[in-house]
Amino acid sequence: MAQLDSSIASIVAHMPGVVEAVSAEGERRAARVRAVAASRQHTGDFLRSIKTVDQSTDTVIYSDDPAAMSINYGHQAPDGSRVEGIHAFEAGLA
């Protein structure tokens, strides 16, 4: 019976072709996030704040805008009304 190395998942995840494919997929998903942000921008700060960083086996898509949570998920306006979020990051999950 064949036996697999217990670290096979890590070996495969670190293969150059796999790392490149994961990075490319991360950029495609970030483009979808940016497209939603671009269609709903007010000042453009949120759009410009969306960045990616490649790690050893994955790509992180994030925003460093202090208002990112409120913009993406929604918030309460000063007059008490509800401002719906744009859900840009969810677009990157699809």
The first five atom37 places (N, CA, C, CB, O) and aatype in JSON, in Angstrom:
{
  "aatype": [12, 0, 5, 10, 3, 15, 15, 9, 0, 15, 9, 19, 0, 8, 12, 14, 7, 19, 19, 6, 0, 19, 15, 0, 6, 7, 6, 1, 1, 0, 0, 1, 19, 1, 0, 19, 0, 0, 15, 1, 5, 8, 16, 7, 3, 13, 10, 1, 15, 9, 11, 16, 19, 3, 5, 15, 16, 3, 16, 19, 9, 18, 15, 3, 3, 14, 0, 0, 12, 15, 9, 2, 18, 7, 8, 5, 0, 14, 3, 7, 15, 1, 19, 6, 7, 9, 8, 0, 13, 6, 0, 7, 10, 0],
  "atom_mask": [
    [1, 1, 1, 1, 1],
    [1, 1, 1, 1, 1],
    [1, 1, 1, 1, 1],
    [1, 1, 1, 1, 1],
    [1, 1, 1, 1, 1],
    [1, 1, 1, 1, 1],
    [1, 1, 1, 1, 1],
    [1, 1, 1, 1, 1],
    [1, 1, 1, 1, 1],
    [1, 1, 1, 1, 1],
    [1, 1, 1, 1, 1],
    [1, 1, 1, 1, 1],
    [1, 1, 1, 1, 1],
    [1, 1, 1, 1, 1],
    [1, 1, 1, 1, 1],
    [1, 1, 1, 1, 1],
    [1, 1, 1, 0, 1],
    [1, 1, 1, 1, 1],
    [1, 1, 1, 1, 1],
    [1, 1, 1, 1, 1],
    [1, 1, 1, 1, 1],
    [1, 1, 1, 1, 1],
    [1, 1, 1, 1, 1],
    [1, 1, 1, 1, 1],
    [1, 1, 1, 1, 1],
    [1, 1, 1, 0, 1],
    [1, 1, 1, 1, 1],
    [1, 1, 1, 1, 1],
    [1, 1, 1, 1, 1],
    [1, 1, 1, 1, 1],
    [1, 1, 1, 1, 1],
    [1, 1, 1, 1, 1],
    [1, 1, 1, 1, 1],
    [1, 1, 1, 1, 1],
    [1, 1, 1, 1, 1],
    [1, 1, 1, 1, 1],
    [1, 1, 1, 1, 1],
    [1, 1, 1, 1, 1],
    [1, 1, 1, 1, 1],
    [1, 1, 1, 1, 1],
    [1, 1, 1, 1, 1],
    [1, 1, 1, 1, 1],
    [1, 1, 1, 1, 1],
    [1, 1, 1, 0, 1],
    [1, 1, 1, 1, 1],
    [1, 1, 1, 1, 1],
    [1, 1, 1, 1, 1],
    [1, 1, 1, 1, 1],
    [1, 1, 1, 1, 1],
    [1, 1, 1, 1, 1],
    [1, 1, 1, 1, 1],
    [1, 1, 1, 1, 1],
    [1, 1, 1, 1, 1],
    [1, 1, 1, 1, 1],
    [1, 1, 1, 1, 1],
    [1, 1, 1, 1, 1],
    [1, 1, 1, 1, 1],
    [1, 1, 1, 1, 1],
    [1, 1, 1, 1, 1],
    [1, 1, 1, 1, 1],
    [1, 1, 1, 1, 1],
    [1, 1, 1, 1, 1],
    [1, 1, 1, 1, 1],
    [1, 1, 1, 1, 1],
    [1, 1, 1, 1, 1],
    [1, 1, 1, 1, 1],
    [1, 1, 1, 1, 1],
    [1, 1, 1, 1, 1],
    [1, 1, 1, 1, 1],
    [1, 1, 1, 1, 1],
    [1, 1, 1, 1, 1],
    [1, 1, 1, 1, 1],
    [1, 1, 1, 1, 1],
    [1, 1, 1, 0, 1],
    [1, 1, 1, 1, 1],
    [1, 1, 1, 1, 1],
    [1, 1, 1, 1, 1],
    [1, 1, 1, 1, 1],
    [1, 1, 1, 1, 1],
    [1, 1, 1, 0, 1],
    [1, 1, 1, 1, 1],
    [1, 1, 1, 1, 1],
    [1, 1, 1, 1, 1],
    [1, 1, 1, 1, 1],
    [1, 1, 1, 0, 1],
    [1, 1, 1, 1, 1],
    [1, 1, 1, 1, 1],
    [1, 1, 1, 1, 1],
    [1, 1, 1, 1, 1],
    [1, 1, 1, 1, 1],
    [1, 1, 1, 1, 1],
    [1, 1, 1, 0, 1],
    [1, 1, 1, 1, 1],
    [1, 1, 1, 1, 1]
  ],
  "atom_positions": [
    [[0.84, -1.17, 0.0], [0.0, 0.0, 0.0], [0.9, 1.24, 0.0], [-0.96, -0.01, 1.22], [1.87, 1.32, 0.74]],
    [[0.55, 2.2, -0.83], [1.32, 3.43, -0.92], [1.07, 4.29, 0.31], [0.97, 4.2, -2.19], [-0.02, 4.31, 0.88]],
    [[2.11, 5.0, 0.7], [1.98, 5.93, 1.81], [2.37, 7.32, 1.32], [2.84, 5.49, 3.03], [3.35, 7.48, 0.59]],
    [[1.6, 8.3, 1.74], [1.89, 9.68, 1.39], [2.61, 10.36, 2.54], [0.6, 10.45, 1.03], [2.35, 10.1, 3.71]],
    [[3.52, 11.22, 2.17], [4.21, 12.04, 3.17], [3.15, 12.87, 3.9], [5.31, 12.97, 2.52], [2.27, 13.44, 3.25]],
    [[3.21, 12.94, 5.22], [2.19, 13.66, 5.99], [2.2, 15.16, 5.7], [2.41, 13.43, 7.48], [1.23, 15.85, 6.03]],
    [[3.25, 15.66, 5.09], [3.31, 17.1, 4.77], [3.03, 17.36, 3.29], [4.69, 17.66, 5.15], [3.43, 18.4, 2.76]],
    [[2.35, 16.43, 2.63], [2.11, 16.56, 1.19], [1.33, 17.84, 0.85], [1.35, 15.35, 0.67], [1.61, 18.46, -0.18]],
    [[0.38, 18.22, 1.68], [-0.39, 19.44, 1.4], [0.52, 20.66, 1.39], [-1.51, 19.62, 2.44], [0.39, 21.53, 0.53]],
    [[1.42, 20.73, 2.33], [2.36, 21.85, 2.39], [3.32, 21.82, 1.21], [3.14, 21.82, 3.71], [3.65, 22.86, 0.64]],
    [[3.78, 20.64, 0.84], [4.69, 20.51, -0.31], [4.02, 21.03, -1.57], [5.13, 19.03, -0.5], [4.6, 21.81, -2.32]],
    [[2.79, 20.59, -1.81], [2.05, 21.03, -3.0], [1.77, 22.52, -2.93], [0.73, 20.25, -3.14], [1.93, 23.22, -3.93]],
    [[1.34, 23.03, -1.78], [1.0, 24.45, -1.64], [2.19, 25.36, -1.92], [0.47, 24.73, -0.24], [2.0, 26.49, -2.35]],
    [[3.4, 24.89, -1.69], [4.59, 25.71, -1.91], [5.23, 25.51, -3.28], [5.6, 25.4, -0.85], [6.26, 26.13, -3.57]],
    [[4.65, 24.68, -4.13], [5.19, 24.49, -5.48], [5.03, 25.79, -6.26], [4.48, 23.3, -6.22], [3.98, 26.43, -6.17]],
    [[6.04, 26.18, -7.04], [5.98, 27.46, -7.75], [4.72, 27.66, -8.59], [7.18, 27.58, -8.64], [4.13, 28.74, -8.57]],
    [[4.31, 26.66, -9.31], [3.1, 26.79, -10.13], [1.85, 27.01, -9.31], [0.0, 0.0, 0.0], [0.96, 27.75, -9.72]],
    [[1.77, 26.38, -8.15], [0.62, 26.54, -7.27], [0.64, 27.94, -6.66], [0.63, 25.45, -6.15], [-0.39, 28.61, -6.6]],
    [[1.81, 28.38, -6.21], [1.93, 29.73, -5.64], [1.52, 30.78, -6.67], [3.39, 29.99, -5.15], [0.81, 31.73, -6.34]],
    [[1.96, 30.61, -7.91], [1.6, 31.55, -8.98], [0.1, 31.53, -9.25], [2.36, 31.22, -10.26], [-0.51, 32.59, -9.45]],
    [[-0.5, 30.35, -9.26], [-1.95, 30.24, -9.51], [-2.75, 30.88, -8.39], [-2.35, 28.77, -9.68], [-3.76, 31.54, -8.65]],
    [[-2.33, 30.69, -7.16], [-3.03, 31.28, -6.02], [-2.92, 32.8, -6.08], [-2.45, 30.74, -4.68], [-3.9, 33.5, -5.82]],
    [[-1.75, 33.3, -6.41], [-1.56, 34.75, -6.53], [-2.44, 35.32, -7.63], [-0.08, 35.08, -6.8], [-3.06, 36.37, -7.45]],
    [[-2.49, 34.66, -8.77], [-3.32, 35.12, -9.89], [-4.8, 35.13, -9.5], [-3.1, 34.23, -11.13], [-5.53, 36.06, -9.84]],
    [[-5.24, 34.09, -8.8], [-6.64, 34.04, -8.36], [-6.92, 35.16, -7.35], [-6.97, 32.66, -7.73], [-7.99, 35.76, -7.38]],
    [[-5.98, 35.43, -6.49], [-6.13, 36.53, -5.54], [-6.28, 37.86, -6.25], [0.0, 0.0, 0.0], [-7.09, 38.69, -5.84]],
    [[-5.51, 38.07, -7.29], [-5.62, 39.32, -8.05], [-6.96, 39.41, -8.79], [-4.45, 39.43, -9.06], [-7.54, 40.49, -8.88]],
    [[-7.45, 38.29, -9.32], [-8.77, 38.29, -9.97], [-9.86, 38.65, -8.96], [-9.06, 36.89, -10.61], [-10.77, 39.43, -9.27]],
    [[-9.77, 38.09, -7.79], [-10.77, 38.39, -6.76], [-10.66, 39.83, -6.29], [-10.61, 37.43, -5.57], [-11.68, 40.49, -6.05]],
    [[-9.45, 40.33, -6.15], [-9.25, 41.74, -5.76], [-9.83, 42.66, -6.83], [-7.74, 42.04, -5.54], [-10.36, 43.72, -6.5]],
    [[-9.73, 42.28, -8.09], [-10.3, 43.1, -9.17], [-11.82, 43.19, -9.02], [-9.93, 42.5, -10.55], [-12.4, 44.24, -9.28]],
    [[-12.46, 42.09, -8.6], [-13.91, 42.13, -8.38], [-14.26, 43.04, -7.21], [-14.45, 40.72, -8.14], [-15.24, 43.78, -7.27]],
    [[-13.46, 42.98, -6.15], [-13.68, 43.86, -4.99], [-13.54, 45.31, -5.44], [-12.66, 43.55, -3.84], [-14.38, 46.15, -5.11]],
    [[-12.49, 45.6, -6.2], [-12.26, 46.98, -6.67], [-13.36, 47.45, -7.62], [-10.89, 47.07, -7.37], [-13.72, 48.63, -7.61]],
    [[-13.88, 46.55, -8.43], [-14.95, 46.94, -9.36], [-16.19, 47.39, -8.6], [-15.31, 45.77, -10.29], [-16.81, 48.39, -8.97]],
    [[-16.55, 46.67, -7.56], [-17.7, 47.09, -6.75], [-17.4, 48.41, -6.06], [-18.06, 46.0, -5.7], [-18.24, 49.31, -6.04]],
    [[-16.21, 48.53, -5.49], [-15.83, 49.77, -4.82], [-15.84, 50.95, -5.79], [-14.44, 49.63, -4.17], [-16.26, 52.04, -5.43]],
    [[-15.38, 50.73, -7.01], [-15.34, 51.81, -8.02], [-16.73, 52.25, -8.42], [-14.56, 51.35, -9.25], [-16.95, 53.42, -8.71]],
    [[-17.66, 51.32, -8.44], [-19.02, 51.66, -8.87], [-19.79, 52.42, -7.79], [-19.79, 50.41, -9.24], [-20.84, 53.01, -8.08]],
    [[-19.28, 52.42, -6.57], [-20.0, 53.04, -5.46], [-19.13, 54.02, -4.68], [-20.53, 51.97, -4.52], [-19.34, 54.22, -3.49]],
    [[-18.17, 54.62, -5.35], [-17.25, 55.49, -4.61], [-17.78, 56.91, -4.46], [-15.91, 55.52, -5.31], [-18.52, 57.42, -5.3]],
    [[-17.37, 57.51, -3.39], [-17.72, 58.91, -3.12], [-16.47, 59.77, -3.32], [-18.29, 59.08, -1.67], [-16.48, 60.71, -4.11]],
    [[-15.41, 59.45, -2.61], [-14.16, 60.2, -2.73], [-13.08, 59.41, -3.44], [-13.67, 60.63, -1.36], [-12.1, 59.98, -3.91]],
    [[-13.23, 58.1, -3.52], [-12.21, 57.24, -4.1], [-11.21, 56.73, -3.08], [0.0, 0.0, 0.0], [-10.36, 55.91, -3.41]],
    [[-11.31, 57.19, -1.83], [-10.37, 56.75, -0.79], [-10.49, 55.25, -0.53], [-10.61, 57.52, 0.5], [-9.47, 54.56, -0.41]],
    [[-11.71, 54.75, -0.45], [-11.9, 53.33, -0.18], [-11.32, 52.49, -1.32], [-13.4, 53.01, 0.01], [-10.62, 51.51, -1.07]],
    [[-11.6, 52.88, -2.55], [-11.07, 52.15, -3.7], [-9.54, 52.11, -3.66], [-11.55, 52.8, -5.02], [-8.94, 51.05, -3.86]],
    [[-8.93, 53.24, -3.4], [-7.46, 53.3, -3.36], [-6.89, 52.51, -2.18], [-7.0, 54.75, -3.28], [-5.72, 52.13, -2.2]],
    [[-7.69, 52.27, -1.18], [-7.2, 51.58, 0.01], [-7.2, 50.06, -0.13], [-8.03, 51.96, 1.2], [-6.66, 49.37, 0.74]],
    [[-7.78, 49.52, -1.18], [-7.87, 48.07, -1.35], [-6.55, 47.56, -1.91], [-9.07, 47.68, -2.3], [-6.1, 47.98, -2.98]],
    [[-5.94, 46.66, -1.17], [-4.61, 46.15, -1.51], [-4.57, 44.63, -1.4], [-3.54, 46.78, -0.6], [-5.46, 44.01, -0.81]],
    [[-3.54, 44.06, -1.97], [-3.29, 42.63, -1.82], [-1.87, 42.42, -1.33], [-3.53, 41.87, -3.17], [-0.98, 43.24, -1.58]],
    [[-1.67, 41.34, -0.63], [-0.32, 40.94, -0.22], [-0.24, 39.42, -0.37], [0.0, 41.39, 1.27], [-1.08, 38.68, 0.15]],
    [[0.77, 38.99, -1.1], [1.0, 37.55, -1.26], [1.77, 37.04, -0.06], [1.77, 37.25, -2.58], [2.8, 37.59, 0.32]],
    [[1.25, 35.98, 0.54], [1.96, 35.31, 1.62], [2.5, 34.01, 1.07], [1.03, 35.07, 2.86], [2.41, 33.79, -0.13]],
    [[3.03, 33.17, 1.89], [3.7, 31.98, 1.37], [2.77, 31.06, 0.58], [4.31, 31.2, 2.52], [3.19, 30.5, -0.43]],
    [[1.52, 30.91, 1.01], [0.61, 30.0, 0.3], [-0.76, 30.61, 0.04], [0.44, 28.73, 1.08], [-1.68, 29.9, -0.37]],
    [[-0.91, 31.91, 0.26], [-2.2, 32.53, -0.01], [-2.01, 34.01, -0.32], [-3.16, 32.35, 1.18], [-0.91, 34.55, -0.22]],
    [[-3.1, 34.65, -0.7], [-3.11, 36.07, -0.97], [-4.17, 36.71, -0.1], [-3.36, 36.36, -2.49], [-5.31, 36.23, -0.05]],
    [[-3.82, 37.78, 0.58], [-4.75, 38.5, 1.44], [-5.2, 39.76, 0.71], [-4.09, 38.84, 2.82], [-4.38, 40.51, 0.19]],
    [[-6.51, 39.98, 0.68], [-7.08, 41.19, 0.11], [-7.61, 42.0, 1.28], [-8.21, 40.88, -0.95], [-8.38, 41.48, 2.09]],
    [[-7.21, 43.26, 1.38], [-7.61, 44.06, 2.53], [-7.74, 45.53, 2.16], [-6.61, 43.89, 3.67], [-7.33, 45.96, 1.08]],
    [[-8.32, 46.28, 3.07], [-8.41, 47.73, 2.95], [-7.81, 48.33, 4.19], [-9.89, 48.21, 2.74], [-8.07, 47.87, 5.31]],
    [[-7.0, 49.37, 4.01], [-6.46, 50.08, 5.18], [-7.2, 51.4, 5.41], [-4.96, 50.33, 5.0], [-6.72, 52.26, 6.15]],
    [[-8.36, 51.55, 4.79], [-9.2, 52.72, 5.02], [-9.83, 52.59, 6.41], [-10.3, 52.87, 3.91], [-10.44, 51.56, 6.69]],
    [[-9.71, 53.6, 7.27], [-10.32, 53.51, 8.6], [-11.83, 53.3, 8.56], [-10.01, 54.77, 9.37], [-12.41, 52.77, 9.51]],
    [[-12.47, 53.68, 7.48], [-13.93, 53.53, 7.37], [-14.33, 52.27, 6.6], [-14.52, 54.75, 6.69], [-15.5, 52.12, 6.25]],
    [[-13.4, 51.38, 6.35], [-13.67, 50.21, 5.51], [-14.83, 49.36, 6.03], [-12.44, 49.35, 5.42], [-15.68, 48.94, 5.24]],
    [[-14.88, 49.11, 7.31], [-15.96, 48.27, 7.86], [-17.32, 48.93, 7.63], [-15.73, 48.02, 9.37], [-18.27, 48.26, 7.23]],
    [[-17.41, 50.22, 7.89], [-18.68, 50.93, 7.71], [-19.08, 50.99, 6.25], [-18.58, 52.34, 8.27], [-20.26, 50.85, 5.92]],
    [[-18.11, 51.19, 5.37], [-18.4, 51.26, 3.94], [-18.84, 49.89, 3.43], [-17.17, 51.76, 3.14], [-19.83, 49.79, 2.7]],
    [[-18.13, 48.86, 3.81], [-18.44, 47.53, 3.29], [-19.71, 46.94, 3.89], [-17.28, 46.6, 3.55], [-20.52, 46.36, 3.17]],
    [[-19.89, 47.08, 5.19], [-21.01, 46.41, 5.86], [-22.18, 47.32, 6.21], [-20.53, 45.79, 7.11], [-23.26, 46.83, 6.56]],
    [[-22.0, 48.62, 6.1], [-23.07, 49.56, 6.41], [-22.88, 50.18, 7.78], [0.0, 0.0, 0.0], [-22.05, 49.73, 8.58]],
    [[-23.66, 51.22, 8.04], [-23.55, 51.94, 9.3], [-24.78, 52.81, 9.52], [-22.27, 52.8, 9.34], [-25.65, 52.91, 8.65]],
    [[-24.84, 53.42, 10.66], [-25.94, 54.33, 10.97], [-25.48, 55.76, 10.68], [-26.39, 54.18, 12.47], [-24.43, 56.19, 11.16]],
    [[-26.26, 56.48, 9.9], [-25.94, 57.87, 9.56], [-26.2, 58.76, 10.77], [-26.79, 58.34, 8.35], [-26.9, 58.37, 11.71]],
    [[-25.62, 59.97, 10.76], [-25.84, 60.89, 11.88], [-27.32, 61.18, 12.17], [-25.13, 62.19, 11.61], [-27.69, 61.44, 13.32]],
    [[-28.16, 61.12, 11.13], [-29.59, 61.38, 11.36], [-30.34, 60.14, 11.86], [-30.23, 61.88, 10.07], [-31.56, 60.18, 12.04]],
    [[-29.61, 59.04, 12.06], [-30.21, 57.82, 12.58], [-30.65, 56.83, 11.52], [0.0, 0.0, 0.0], [-31.02, 55.7, 11.85]],
    [[-30.61, 57.23, 10.25], [-31.02, 56.3, 9.19], [-29.92, 55.28, 8.92], [-31.36, 57.08, 7.9], [-28.74, 55.5, 9.23]],
    [[-30.32, 54.18, 8.35], [-29.38, 53.1, 8.04], [-28.77, 53.33, 6.66], [-30.09, 51.71, 8.1], [-29.49, 53.56, 5.68]],
    [[-27.44, 53.28, 6.58], [-26.73, 53.36, 5.31], [-26.27, 51.94, 4.99], [-25.51, 54.38, 5.37], [-25.46, 51.36, 5.72]],
    [[-26.78, 51.39, 3.91], [-26.42, 50.03, 3.52], [-24.96, 49.97, 3.07], [-27.35, 49.52, 2.4], [-24.44, 50.91, 2.47]],
    [[-24.33, 48.87, 3.37], [-22.96, 48.66, 2.93], [-22.91, 48.28, 1.46], [0.0, 0.0, 0.0], [-23.91, 47.87, 0.88]],
    [[-21.73, 48.42, 0.87], [-21.58, 48.1, -0.55], [-21.19, 46.64, -0.78], [-20.55, 49.01, -1.19], [-21.28, 46.14, -1.9]],
    [[-20.76, 45.96, 0.25], [-20.41, 44.53, 0.21], [-19.41, 44.2, -0.89], [-21.66, 43.69, 0.02], [-19.56, 43.21, -1.61]],
    [[-18.4, 45.04, -1.01], [-17.36, 44.84, -2.03], [-16.56, 43.58, -1.77], [-16.43, 46.04, -2.08], [-16.26, 42.84, -2.7]],
    [[-16.21, 43.33, -0.52], [-15.38, 42.16, -0.23], [-16.13, 40.85, -0.48], [-14.89, 42.21, 1.21], [-15.52, 39.85, -0.84]],
    [[-17.42, 40.87, -0.3], [-18.2, 39.67, -0.61], [-18.16, 39.35, -2.1], [-19.66, 39.85, -0.14], [-18.25, 38.19, -2.49]],
    [[-18.03, 40.38, -2.93], [-17.92, 40.16, -4.38], [-16.67, 39.36, -4.71], [-17.9, 41.5, -5.13], [-16.65, 38.62, -5.69]],
    [[-15.65, 39.5, -3.9], [-14.42, 38.74, -4.12], [-14.53, 37.28, -3.74], [0.0, 0.0, 0.0], [-13.65, 36.48, -4.08]],
    [[-15.59, 36.92, -3.03], [-15.78, 35.53, -2.63], [-16.49, 34.72, -3.7], [-16.57, 35.48, -1.35], [-16.39, 33.49, -3.72]],
    [[-17.19, 35.4, -4.57], [-18.0, 34.7, -5.59], [-17.15, 34.13, -6.7], [-19.03, 35.64, -6.18], [-17.67, 33.52, -7.63]]
  ]
}
